[in-house]
Amino acid sequence: MARGLLFGAVALMAVLCVTEALKLPPYIKACRRNDPQLDECGLKNGREAVSRFVNGDRKYKIPNLSPLTLYNFAVNSGSRTVGINLNFKEAQIHGLGGVDIKATRFDLKKKRIEFDLVWDVFYVLGDYEINGRVLVLPIQGRGPANITVTDLVVTFGFDYELVPKKKTGKDHISLTTSNVKFEIGHAYFDLKNLFNGDRLLGDNMNVFLNENWKEVANELGPSLADAIGEVIRQIIQQIVDVVPYDNIFPVD
């Protein structure tokens, strides 16, 4: 599975405040811990900041997201309807910068944070290798691929604990568990060079994939969502490793 990116991190970074311990970029506005409308504040500030993160931020080790490169991205499915092994040595995800943060939920008492993220469209490009079956038909091939997803909704949530750090002498957030849920509006597939370049078989299989996109997307979606969720988790953890909890959620 690919490892290595963001968007829920933007909403979390939006509640950071400038302190003597750490100067933050001017595009990040603060939200106070005791703000009765903390969710709304995080949403507003996250939306304002999200476009600034597309090109990355070295200070917080945020990678370039335009595009996001995923290495060794794999889908290994074995359901009754679809059983495929789909592999990309290097896949590029385009369109992540078009994310809309629909909602943020901060439960500081329960130490739980969630983000609802929406993309109108993004697409995955790269050289693929596939074998297996889709419904009753076998599939195999290798070559360039374009997988386009529209109306993707991802909910990323995580639980955390507070851990003291000797370097700062303060408590820091440490993510414990995380989960990701997703919904896909539609998916489109264009796999070149299927069946060793047999154009008739390849064209018919692409038509079949697009006619049965829901079944295929149900197998592809979890791996893609997990990859995005893992990157979000890593970036959030990188940020909270260097920024104390009291600086992230300052008291009035």
VEXMI-617978 format. One line per 2 residues: number of its first residue (from 1); their letters; for each residue x, y, z of C-alpha. Coordinates in steps of 0.05 Angstrom, whole numbers, padded with zeros to 5 digits. Layout:
<atoms>
NUM) a) X:Y:Z; ... $
</atoms>
This chain:
<atoms>
1) ma) 00000:00000:00000; 00024:00069:-00015 $
3) rg) 00047:00112:00042; 00067:00181:00048 $
5) ll) -00006:00263:00051; -00058:00312:00076 $
7) fg) -00125:00351:00075; -00154:00338:00142 $
9) av) -00087:00364:00166; -00105:00432:00139 $
11) al) -00165:00439:00185; -00123:00418:00244 $
13) ma) -00068:00467:00226; -00122:00521:00220 $
15) vl) -00131:00520:00296; -00057:00531:00311 $
17) cv) -00038:00598:00341; 00026:00639:00336 $
19) te) 00068:00633:00399; 00140:00649:00419 $
21) al) 00155:00575:00415; 00135:00569:00342 $
23) kl) 00120:00620:00289; 00066:00598:00241 $
25) pp) 00053:00619:00169; 00010:00681:00164 $
27) yi) -00044:00643:00127; -00062:00601:00188 $
29) ka) -00113:00634:00234; -00122:00614:00306 $
31) cr) -00183:00582:00340; -00186:00580:00415 $
33) rn) -00197:00516:00455; -00256:00544:00492 $
35) dp) -00290:00573:00431; -00362:00548:00435 $
37) ql) -00361:00546:00359; -00295:00511:00352 $
39) de) -00321:00466:00296; -00344:00525:00255 $
41) cg) -00280:00563:00268; -00237:00504:00245 $
43) lk) -00280:00495:00183; -00276:00568:00163 $
45) ng) -00201:00574:00175; -00187:00507:00143 $
47) re) -00223:00527:00080; -00183:00592:00077 $
49) av) -00117:00556:00086; -00125:00493:00044 $
51) sr) -00103:00522:-00023; -00036:00544:00008 $
53) fv) -00017:00472:00023; -00022:00444:-00047 $
55) ng) 00051:00461:-00062; 00075:00434:00005 $
57) dr) 00106:00466:00065; 00178:00446:00083 $
59) ky) 00172:00474:00153; 00120:00421:00170 $
61) ki) 00146:00368:00122; 00083:00371:00080 $
63) pn) 00097:00342:00010; 00077:00372:-00056 $
65) ls) 00005:00351:-00069; 00000:00374:-00141 $
67) pl) 00005:00318:-00159; 00012:00269:-00102 $
69) tl) 00057:00210:-00119; 00041:00143:-00088 $
71) yn) 00093:00088:-00094; 00075:00014:-00097 $
73) fa) 00001:00028:-00095; -00035:-00039:-00097 $
75) vn) -00107:-00065:-00096; -00113:-00139:-00079 $
77) sg) -00186:-00160:-00079; -00218:-00228:-00071 $
79) sr) -00293:-00217:-00067; -00345:-00261:-00099 $
81) tv) -00357:-00211:-00155; -00289:-00180:-00167 $
83) gi) -00222:-00213:-00155; -00163:-00172:-00181 $
85) nl) -00091:-00155:-00167; -00079:-00084:-00191 $
87) nf) -00011:-00053:-00180; 00021:00014:-00194 $
89) ke) 00096:00021:-00181; 00086:00097:-00184 $
91) aq) 00017:00128:-00187; 00002:00202:-00190 $
93) ih) -00062:00230:-00161; -00084:00295:-00193 $
95) gl) -00138:00341:-00167; -00128:00335:-00092 $
97) gg) -00120:00410:-00088; -00193:00417:-00107 $
99) vd) -00216:00390:-00039; -00273:00423:-00002 $
101) ik) -00274:00414:00073; -00348:00403:00088 $
103) at) -00344:00396:00164; -00297:00391:00223 $
105) rf) -00313:00361:00290; -00269:00371:00352 $
107) dl) -00286:00333:00415; -00229:00353:00461 $
109) kk) -00259:00318:00522; -00262:00251:00486 $
111) kr) -00197:00267:00448; -00230:00255:00381 $
113) ie) -00224:00296:00316; -00260:00285:00250 $
115) fd) -00260:00318:00181; -00308:00311:00123 $
117) lv) -00272:00322:00057; -00303:00326:-00013 $
119) wd) -00272:00324:-00082; -00313:00339:-00145 $
121) vf) -00263:00301:-00188; -00193:00273:-00185 $
123) yv) -00157:00221:-00226; -00102:00170:-00218 $
125) lg) -00049:00164:-00273; 00006:00113:-00279 $
127) dy) 00031:00049:-00309; -00010:-00009:-00282 $
129) ei) -00007:-00085:-00281; -00071:-00124:-00270 $
131) ng) -00094:-00196:-00269; -00156:-00231:-00242 $
133) rv) -00230:-00228:-00259; -00286:-00178:-00260 $
135) lv) -00354:-00212:-00249; -00349:-00271:-00298 $
137) lp) -00295:-00243:-00344; -00219:-00253:-00337 $
139) iq) -00175:-00191:-00341; -00100:-00183:-00350 $
141) gr) -00053:-00131:-00378; -00002:-00077:-00365 $
143) gp) 00006:-00007:-00391; -00018:00065:-00379 $
145) an) -00080:00076:-00338; -00128:00133:-00323 $
147) it) -00177:00122:-00266; -00223:00181:-00255 $
149) vt) -00265:00188:-00192; -00320:00241:-00183 $
151) dl) -00358:00264:-00122; -00312:00229:-00072 $
153) vv) -00331:00240:00001; -00280:00219:00053 $
155) tf) -00289:00223:00129; -00224:00217:00166 $
157) gf) -00225:00212:00242; -00173:00198:00295 $
159) dy) -00167:00189:00370; -00107:00215:00408 $
161) el) -00073:00219:00475; -00029:00272:00507 $
163) vp) 00044:00253:00516; 00096:00296:00552 $
165) kk) 00159:00311:00512; 00226:00327:00543 $
167) kt) 00247:00373:00485; 00191:00422:00498 $
169) gk) 00172:00404:00569; 00100:00404:00546 $
171) dh) 00045:00355:00526; 00039:00336:00453 $
173) is) -00016:00300:00414; 00000:00228:00396 $
175) lt) -00049:00194:00348; -00073:00127:00373 $
177) ts) -00126:00100:00326; -00154:00128:00261 $
179) nv) -00207:00108:00211; -00230:00130:00142 $
181) kf) -00298:00123:00108; -00313:00140:00036 $
183) ei) -00368:00146:-00016; -00356:00150:-00091 $
185) gh) -00405:00185:-00138; -00378:00153:-00201 $
187) ay) -00314:00121:-00228; -00287:00117:-00299 $
189) fd) -00234:00069:-00324; -00187:00072:-00383 $
191) lk) -00135:00016:-00382; -00090:00014:-00443 $
193) nl) -00057:-00049:-00471; -00103:-00100:-00439 $
195) fn) -00096:-00172:-00462; -00026:-00160:-00492 $
197) gd) -00051:-00104:-00536; -00112:-00139:-00566 $
199) rl) -00152:-00077:-00583; -00219:-00111:-00591 $
201) lg) -00214:-00148:-00525; -00185:-00087:-00490 $
203) dn) -00239:-00039:-00515; -00294:-00087:-00496 $
205) mn) -00264:-00096:-00426; -00260:-00021:-00415 $
207) vf) -00333:-00015:-00435; -00350:-00072:-00387 $
209) ln) -00310:-00040:-00331; -00347:00026:-00340 $
211) en) -00415:-00008:-00344; -00400:-00044:-00279 $
213) wk) -00361:00013:-00246; -00396:00005:-00178 $
215) ev) -00371:-00066:-00168; -00300:-00047:-00188 $
217) an) -00301:00018:-00147; -00323:-00021:-00086 $
219) el) -00258:-00060:-00090; -00213:-00002:-00111 $
221) gp) -00243:00050:-00064; -00220:00023:00004 $
223) sl) -00148:00018:-00018; -00149:00089:-00046 $
225) ad) -00184:00116:00015; -00135:00080:00062 $
227) ai) -00076:00110:00024; -00104:00180:00030 $
229) ge) -00121:00168:00103; -00051:00143:00119 $
231) vi) -00020:00205:00088; -00067:00249:00128 $
233) rq) -00048:00212:00191; 00027:00219:00178 $
235) ii) 00023:00294:00164; -00019:00308:00225 $
237) qq) 00029:00268:00268; 00089:00306:00240 $
239) iv) 00056:00372:00258; 00035:00353:00328 $
241) dv) 00104:00323:00342; 00134:00393:00339 $
243) vp) 00076:00436:00363; 00054:00428:00436 $
245) yd) -00019:00416:00451; -00028:00482:00486 $
247) ni) -00004:00518:00423; -00052:00479:00379 $
249) fp) -00112:00490:00424; -00095:00552:00466 $
251) vd) -00138:00571:00525; -00171:00640:00524 $
</atoms>
